[in-house]
Amino acid sequence: MAKAFTTKAIEAEKPGGNRREIPDPALSGLYLVVQPSGVKSWALRYRYANKPKKLTLGRWPVMGLAGARAAASVALEAIEYGNDPSAAKKATKAARLEAQLSERDKIKTLVEQFGIRHLSTLKSGETVRRELKRHVVAIWGDRDIHDITKRDVIDLLDGIADSGRVVTANRVRAYLNKFLSWCVERDILDVSPAMGVKPVAKEKSRDRVLTDDEIKWFWAACTREGQPWGHLGKMLLLTGQRLGEVVNMTDNEIDGDIWHMTGDRTKNGRAHDVPLSKAAREALSAVARISGDDGFIFTTNGTNALKGYHKGRNYIANSMIEIAREEKGGAMEIPHWTFHDLRRTAATTMARMGIPVRVTEAVLNHVSGTGGGIVGVYQRHDYATEKRNALEAWARFLNELVEGKNDKANVLKMRSSQ
């Protein structure tokens, strides 16, 4: 009489020169299959419609003895009721494959793959991924890419533009073009449906600079808003750095009163040191830290840097209007501004204060203009002292402006002292 299966006995079964099927004495039809390679699995042999059938149940040791017996019992019960478990398994497998194939060509699946295989290698990849998810996946996510037409692309971009975001529509067009071209390269599409789609409208170069009153209201609004957007707004204005650079700032980049960014953190790929004025250090210390592995300063969860810039800007902008109306009385409107306009405001005001253009460019980490061409190649002075003096002067200007001590005479006095 054959010995009943045990885990120890199954483990002890050694492979031979041929495939072996060892019947389970405790359950008729259940077999342990031992391959010459040593791989072991479970199978059920049975008859259905007067024909011999075999059903593979699972691999040992993922499926243990108890699991194999339970699966075999379920299959045998199905046979008793006139159902073929092998056919049912094939049908389930086919349905699963069909579901996988239907998901494979969905926009949301392909954008995710585009992010992993292409965008992850680009410095701007995270921005492109975010915009595609926000404007493309949100609308087309569950659609099959082969169903997207040129008319769909035009309607999508027109919808963004009609909401007052013409520049965003043009950016999305560029990102969508690249994504669809990537799909052509991967043999997913024969032709890009975005081919021949022109920009929604010609973009005008922005020249928005906040007035002195608007700067005061902006600062007061940031104080009122506090964490996280208020603190971020103050750091953007005080440092004049790009939104993506400030929002991704980490405590590891701060060394005393220097904020150091490596080349992979800046738009132009050049490492950049930003001297932190006393006001900037105070703004940073006001941020309640949320612990996380990456040490992000501006975060709500410790895992990712702040997102949702449009909403964050609106919080501050709405507070600005409230503060302006409280100060001026009655209705008050403030022209639209963006976070990037804060950088332009800092640069423009530094010029008003008499700070040399080359120093301002060094503060902003610009490589064009006076710092470009042959000057950029041979002039290696880092302007560390000049940058520090400029940012300290800018912080003093802001403080006096907010405190109501700043006026045109003071600006002229600063210019004459340079």
Secondary structure, DSSP 8 states (H G I E B T S, - for coil): ------HHHHHH----SS-EEEE-TTSTTEEEEE-TTS-EEEEEEEEETTEEEEEEEEETTTS-HHHHHHHHHHHHHHHHTT--HHHHHHHHHHHHHHHHHHHHTBHHHHHHHHHHHTGGGSTTHHHHHHHHIIIIIHHHTTSBGGG--HHHHHHHHHHHHHTT-HHHHHHHHHHHHHHHHHHHHTTS-SS-TTTT---SS----------HHHHHHHHHHHHHH-TTHHHHHHHHHHH---HHHHHT-BGGGEETTEEEE-GGGSTTS--EEEE--HHHHHHHHTS-----TT-BSS-SSSSS----HHHHHHHHHHHHHHHHHHHH-S--------HHHHHHHHHHHHHHTT--HHHHHHHHT--SGGGSHHHHHH-----HHHHHHHHHHHHHHHHHHHTT---HHHHHHHHHH-
